[in-house]
Structures are given as C-alpha cells and as structure tokens.
Amino acid sequence: MTTIDGPSAVARPLSLFVVCTGNICRSAFAHHYLAQHLEAAHPSVFRVASGGLGWFLGLSVPRDLIEAAPELAARLESHVPGMVRLEDVRSADLVLTATADHRTAILSEVPAAFKRTFMIDEFARIVRSRRLRPGLGADAWRSAIAEAARHRGFVEARDVPDPYRRGRAAYDDMLDRLVPALRTIVEAAGREDDEVPVESPG
C-alpha cells in the first residue's frame, strides 16, 4: 500500500487550480477551503491556487463572504486575486470551475486540459458516484482524475451562481452549493474530520 512515507512522499505534488470570474468569491472560497484542509495539512501532496477569467485590478474579497465564512476569514482577507494564466491551466493536474461557461472558456484556450477540467459540482458528483478515494497519494489522485474523466457524461452538475453584489443571501446560497462539493473532495483524501463548519442561511 502506498503511504505518505512511501512513494507518494517523493511524487510531484498534486496541483489543483480553481476558476471563476473575478477570483474573489467562488474560486477564492474554494481555493482557501481546499488549501486549509488539504495543502496546509499535507504540503508535500497538494498545491492549491486559483484565478479569475474576468479579474481586474482593484478587486478584493467582499465583506459579505468573509462574514459568511468566519473560519476562513483570515485566509480570505489576505487573498490576492489574479487573472487565469494559460500556464496555470497547462500545469494543473485538476482544474475546477464554478460554472459550465467557465469550463468551456478554459477548454477553448487549452483543449488539452479536457480530461482534467471539471465543474466543481461535476467532479464532486463523480467522486461520490464512483466512490473514488485516492487518499494522500498524489499519483493516486492523478489516476482518480483520469477515471473521473471517463465517467463525466453520467452526472448532472450544477453551476455555482455568482453572488457578487447580490447581498448576503447570495453568498449563503453559494456556500450551500460549494461546501458539500468541496467536502466530498476533502473526504476523498481521507480528511473527513476536517470540514469547515459554515453556517447555513437563516
């Protein structure tokens, strides 16, 4: 069995790259959720980054999101948003997008990333349906991503709508959609005990 002290300890870390529009709401939250639960605990196995397809200078994480996710507040407050770069996509082992339109935009620029680019909800649904549990092996994750690509047509995935400037309720709705999907990804690494307890609306 491969363990963190075995071959996976010397394997190249798994690179996850999360995409939305401005890189201040959906991809920022997903980035730091995954970074807190995966990269921070196992830096030799996971690397997490994010970017926005419509990023521009001056954007910052909205206060509504910081207040809605207090457990990630410090990370979100220090988040530095940025533009998606083609090299980020080319070098990522797994690209996760907030919506189908984001996925389409990424693949129009980097078609070779098709087998490793998924909507966040799409990838989580495949992980659940196929019971994929690659654990803490970076190469095991690469194999799981390849398997997920073979089953992508068998799930119906939902977009995560953009909450920007739509009020606190929109951020709560965003979290209601994102957190279960992200938790599924974290649990596939064997971190069931490490969920972020984000409060539900109301």
N, C-alpha and C positions, 0 to 999 in steps of 0.2 A: 504493500500500500504506500502511495506517495504521501509524505507528511511534510510539514513546514520545515523539518530538519533534513529532509531528503532532497530529491531532485528539484522540487518546486522552489527550494530556498535559493537556488542559483539560476532559475529560469528568469527570463526577462519579465519584469512586472507587467501585469495586465493594464492596458491603457484604456480608460473609459472617457468619452467625450460627450457632453450633454449640450443640446442645441435648442434655442428658442429664437425669439425675435430680438429683444433688446439685451438679453443676458442679465436681467435684473429681477425677474420674478420666477418663472417656471424653471429655467435651466439653472439659475442661481441657487434656488432652493434644492433642486435635485443634486446639483454638484456638491453642496455642503452636507446634505443628508448622507450621501454616499461616502464623501470624504471622512465624515465623522465616524461612521460605522464600519467602514472598510479600510480606507487608506490610513487613518490615524492609528488603527489597531494593528494593521499589517502592512507597513510601508514597503516591505520587500515584495509584496504580492500585487498591490493595487496602486494605480495612479489615476487621479480624477481631475478633469479640467472641464471648462465649458466656454461657450461663446455664443454670440448673437448674430443672426443674419441681417438684422436691421439696426445694429448697435451704432450709436454716435456719441461723440464726446459730450460729457456732462451728465450722462445717465447715472443713476445710483439706485440702490435697492430701496423701494418705497417703505415708509414707516409702517404702513398697514401690514405688510408682510412680516417685518421684524416683530411687530407686536403679536401677530398671529402665530408665530413660531418662536417663542421665547427661548427654547432650548438651543436654537441655532442663532440666537440674536448676535452674539459676538462675532461669529463667522460671517453672517450676512452684513453686519455693519462694516466689516473690513473687506468685503468682497470688492474686487476691482473688475468691473465688466469690460468685455472686449469683443472684437469682431471675430467671427469664424474665419480661420485661415485654411486654405486648402491643405497645407502641410499638417494641420491638426487632424483633419479628416483622414488623410492618407496614412498617418502614423498610428491612428487609434485602432485598437482591437475591437472595440464596441462603440458605436455611435448611437446615442439615444436622443430622439427628437420629441418635442412636445406635441406636434401635430403631423398629420399626413402631408400637409403642404410643406412643412419644414423638411421632411424626409425626401420629398420629391425634389426640392431645391438643392439639397445636398447631393443627391444622386445625379442631378443634371450636370453638376460640376465635377463629380468624382464617381462615374459609373462603376468603377472597380470596387467601390465600397458597398455594393448592393448586399452582399452576403453578411455584412457586419453592421448594417444600419437598420434600426428599427424605431418605431414609435415606442415611447416608454411603456405605455399600456400594452402594446402589442408584445413586446419582449417579455413583460411580466406574465401575461396570459399564457404564452408558450412555455415559460419556465414552470408555471403551475400545472398546465395540462400534461406536459411531458415529464413532470416530476424531476426536473434537472437539478442536481445538487453537486456542482463541481467542487465545492468546499474551498480550501485555501491553496489550491494548485493553479498557478497562472495558466499553464498549458492545459489543464483540465477545463478551465474556463474557455479557452480557445476552441477546444473540442465541443463544448456545450453550445457555444455561439454558432458553430458550424451546423450542429444538429438543429438548433432553433431555426436557422435559415431554411432548412429542408421542410419545416412544418409551418412556415409563416402564413400559408394560404388557408389554414384551418381554424383561425381565430378571428373574431370580430373585435377590432380595437377601437377605443375612443380617443378623440383628441382631448388635450387639456387646454381649455379656453384661456385666452389672455385676460388676466384680471386687471391689467394696468389702468389706473384712473377710473375704476368701476366700483370703488368702495370696498369696505372691509368684507362684506358678504361674498364678493367675488373671490377674494383671497381665501376665505374659508372653503369655498367650493373647489378652488384649485387644490388646496391641501387634501380635501376629501377624495379627490381623484388621484393625486400624486402619491400620497403616503402609503396606501395599500400596495401600489405597484412597486414603489421603492423598497418597502419592507419585504416583499417577495424576493427581490434581487438580493437584499442583505441576507435573508434566511437561506438562500441558495449557497451562500458562503459559510453557512453554519453559525450565523450570528443572531439566532432567534431571540436571544436575551438582550439584544442591543437596539431595541426600537426607540424612536423618538416619540414621546407621548404628546402629540399635538392635539390640542383641544378641538372638539367638534363645534360647529356653529351653534349658537344659542345656549 
